[in-house]
Structures are given as structure tokens and as C-alpha cells.
């Protein structure tokens, strides 16, 4: 995938929330399939008022909301809110972020299929380079 320049906005907007990592992270699956691809599933908690840095995925993924409510920001798409029991697609090569704009923690499970040794995401948030 081509190098992506750092950015500070998605769809022309600054994003709400403080950039913070997930809490209570746990790898659920990290295994190699019969075709040589890696399957990675991880659970974590996004605290209220926090968001992921703007990032891209070289390989698409899926996020499922176990509890709480998350707002998803994807370049070129309308912002969407997902609640417990919902899943959303993370397209490859597209700047994205997600924020917990509510008052309760959000528990999420991220799922990826990617080549062994590849990172599931690349941070491109210019906020982190200031």
C-alpha cells in the first residue's frame, strides 16, 4: 500500500475525544489459517471521551460492539453510531477513527485476516506528530 501522509481531519472535520488506547486489551485469537493468512481477534474497552487516532488498515477488518455505543468516522462516509450487538466494516486504505462520545465504557472486538507479520493498523493522525 502507498505511504499515507499524516492528516488531522476526516470528512473535513476535527474529531471529538482525546486520543487514547483501549483499556483491558485481550487477544482472543492469533493464529495462522491453512492458507497461511493470520486471523487476529482482540477485545478492548474504549473509555468515555476517548477515540482512536486517525489510522488506515492495509487489510480490511470488522469491529463488533459488545456493550456501549461507539461513533465511527470513515473518510467519504457519513458518521455512524453503533450499539451493542452491531458490527461495522473497516475498509482497507481509508482513513478512519472511532470515538466513545457517551458516558459508559464501550467493549469492542476487532477482527482481521492479514498476512503474518503485518500490523493490523497504521496511525496517520497528525495530532500525534505535533
C-alpha positions as CSV (number, residue, x, y, z in Angstrom):
1,X,0.0,0.0,0.0
2,X,1.2,3.5,-0.8
3,X,2.5,5.7,2.0
4,X,-0.3,7.8,3.5
5,X,0.5,11.4,4.7
6,X,-0.5,12.4,8.3
7,X,-3.9,14.0,8.4
8,X,-5.9,15.8,11.2
9,X,-9.5,15.6,9.8
10,X,-11.9,13.1,8.5
11,X,-14.5,14.4,6.0
12,X,-13.2,17.9,6.7
13,X,-14.0,17.8,10.4
14,X,-11.8,17.7,13.5
15,X,-12.7,14.7,15.6
16,X,-14.1,14.8,19.1
17,X,-12.4,12.9,22.0
18,X,-8.9,12.5,23.4
19,X,-6.6,10.1,21.6
20,X,-6.2,7.1,24.0
21,X,-5.6,3.4,23.6
22,X,-8.0,0.7,24.5
23,X,-8.0,-0.5,28.1
24,X,-8.2,-4.1,29.3
25,X,-7.0,-5.4,25.9
26,X,-7.0,-9.1,25.4
27,X,-6.1,-11.2,22.3
28,X,-8.9,-13.7,21.7
29,X,-7.4,-15.4,18.6
30,X,-4.0,-15.0,16.9
31,X,-3.5,-18.0,14.6
32,X,-2.4,-18.9,11.1
33,X,-5.0,-20.4,8.8
34,X,-4.5,-23.3,6.5
35,X,-3.9,-20.8,3.6
36,X,-1.1,-19.0,5.5
37,X,-3.1,-16.0,6.5
38,X,-3.2,-14.7,10.1
39,X,-6.5,-14.5,11.9
40,X,-6.4,-11.9,14.7
41,X,-9.3,-11.1,17.1
42,X,-8.8,-8.8,20.1
43,X,-11.2,-7.3,22.7
44,X,-10.7,-4.0,24.5
45,X,-12.6,-1.2,26.3
46,X,-12.8,2.3,25.0
47,X,-13.4,4.8,27.8
48,X,-15.8,7.7,27.6
49,X,-14.4,10.8,25.9
50,X,-11.7,8.9,24.1
51,X,-11.0,8.0,20.5
52,X,-8.6,6.1,18.3
53,X,-6.0,8.1,16.4
54,X,-6.9,8.5,12.7
55,X,-5.5,5.4,11.0
56,X,-5.7,3.2,8.0
57,X,-5.8,-0.6,7.6
58,X,-3.8,-2.3,4.8
59,X,-6.3,-5.1,5.1
60,X,-10.0,-4.6,5.9
61,X,-11.4,-5.6,9.3
62,X,-14.5,-5.8,11.3
63,X,-15.4,-4.4,14.7
64,X,-18.3,-5.7,16.8
65,X,-19.7,-3.7,19.7
66,X,-20.3,-6.0,22.8
67,X,-21.6,-3.2,25.1
68,X,-22.0,0.6,25.0
69,X,-22.1,2.8,21.9
70,X,-19.3,3.9,19.5
71,X,-19.3,6.6,16.8
72,X,-17.4,5.6,13.7
73,X,-15.7,8.1,11.4
74,X,-14.8,6.9,7.9
75,X,-13.4,9.2,5.1
76,X,-16.1,9.5,2.4
77,X,-18.9,8.1,4.5
78,X,-21.5,9.6,6.9
79,X,-20.6,9.3,10.6
80,X,-22.4,6.4,12.2
81,X,-23.3,5.3,15.7
82,X,-23.2,1.6,16.6
83,X,-24.5,-0.1,19.7
84,X,-24.3,-3.4,21.5
85,X,-24.8,-6.2,19.0
86,X,-23.8,-4.1,16.0
87,X,-20.7,-4.7,13.8
88,X,-19.1,-2.4,11.3
89,X,-16.7,-2.8,8.4
90,X,-13.3,-1.1,8.4
91,X,-12.3,-0.7,4.7
92,X,-8.7,-1.1,3.6
93,X,-6.7,2.1,2.7
94,X,-9.3,4.5,4.1
95,X,-8.7,7.0,7.0
96,X,-10.9,6.0,9.9
97,X,-11.3,6.7,13.6
98,X,-13.9,5.8,16.3
99,X,-14.9,7.6,19.5
100,X,-16.8,6.9,22.6
101,X,-19.0,10.0,22.9
102,X,-21.2,8.5,25.6
103,X,-20.8,8.2,29.4
104,X,-20.3,4.5,29.6
105,X,-17.3,2.4,28.6
106,X,-17.6,0.5,25.3
107,X,-16.4,-3.0,24.9
108,X,-15.3,-3.9,21.3
109,X,-13.9,-6.9,19.4
110,X,-11.8,-6.2,16.3
111,X,-11.3,-9.0,13.8
112,X,-8.7,-9.1,11.0
113,X,-7.4,-11.5,8.4
114,X,-3.9,-10.4,7.2
115,X,-0.5,-11.8,6.3
116,X,1.7,-12.9,9.2
117,X,3.9,-10.1,10.5
118,X,1.7,-7.3,9.2
119,X,0.3,-4.8,11.7
120,X,-3.5,-4.5,11.8
121,X,-3.4,-0.7,11.6
122,X,-1.1,2.3,10.7
123,X,-1.6,5.5,12.6
124,X,-1.7,8.6,10.4
125,X,-3.1,11.1,12.9
126,X,-1.1,14.4,12.6
127,X,-2.1,15.2,16.2
128,X,0.4,12.6,17.3
129,X,3.2,14.2,15.3
130,X,2.8,17.7,16.9
